[in-house]
Amino acid sequence: MNDLNTLSRREVDFFNCHGFLHIPAVYSEGEIEAMTEELDWQIETWANASPGWSGGWRRVYMSEDIEKRSKLVALHDLHRYSRAWCDAVTHPKLAGAMADLIGPNVELHHTTLHAKPPSTGHPFPMHQDWAFYKHRDGRYVDCLIHLDDTDDGNGCIRFLDGSHREGPREHVVNYPDGRPCTPHLPTKDWDLEHTVPVPAKRGDVVVFSIHMIHGSRINTSKDVRRLVRVGYRNPENEQIAGQSHGRPGLMVWGRRPRCEGQTPFATNV
Ligand SMILES: O=C(O)CCC(=O)C(=O)O
């Protein structure tokens, strides 16, 4: 008997063993076309280009000159700006896959755009997403929706195979002088060279555990590299701190079980 919705047993086993999974062609050409059109509108209208993540890691990953010019274009919660993105994050093929990995119930946690501009677009140091939105257990999956084909040349995602199994790690969150910086793993202990690249096609989704150690290289190509990360959790996996803490999300699969003592949502949340 197959009790799975979207994935095969082999895919679920691969995810549990390696901590990531490449799911090809989640979106049809028509769907990805509509998502791209809306994304480009959001980039023009709402998104912010900034120097990106801070920290001492920048001078390990980038020369002085590139470090000054490197930018990241980001926007949170795309599903609040365009209907096409609301459809994308509630897509039954993706939501069913999440239920197969962390279900039976699945709650949307957040959506984040990462567009790496051509030639100097922002690399990512080794880190776990857990450091950005801490949850009590591992029933949380991040999905990278690909709007462009990726490879190492434009900064595809890279994973430290199986690293999710050891759970959360302590991250660097300050410069040596005590000023805060973006969480990342110490560059002397964690090297992007040891990771596996996972190139993907437009319309594919690459998913990974909240405890997976990962990063990506600079975009050296002449085109922008657009990825949208979508976080999903089992609603019984309580968030402890970080991005969107305390904010209830949409249920994209199943229902929200009631824990003892839990009150219904207030009208001012
Ligand atoms: O966009 C990328 O290349 C990396 C994204 C990433 O590390 C993340 O979303 O946690």
The ligand as a Gaussian input file, in Angstrom:
#p B3LYP/6-31G(d) Opt

LIG

0 1
 O       20.170000      31.341000      -2.619000
 C       21.157000      30.642000      -2.362000
 O       22.054000      30.415000      -3.179000
 C       21.359000      30.048000      -1.004000
 C       20.138000      30.164000      -0.195000
 C       20.322000      29.753000       1.203000
 O       21.371000      29.414000       1.671000
 C       19.147000      29.738000       2.023000
 O       18.074000      30.100000       1.524000
 O       19.252000      29.370000       3.200000

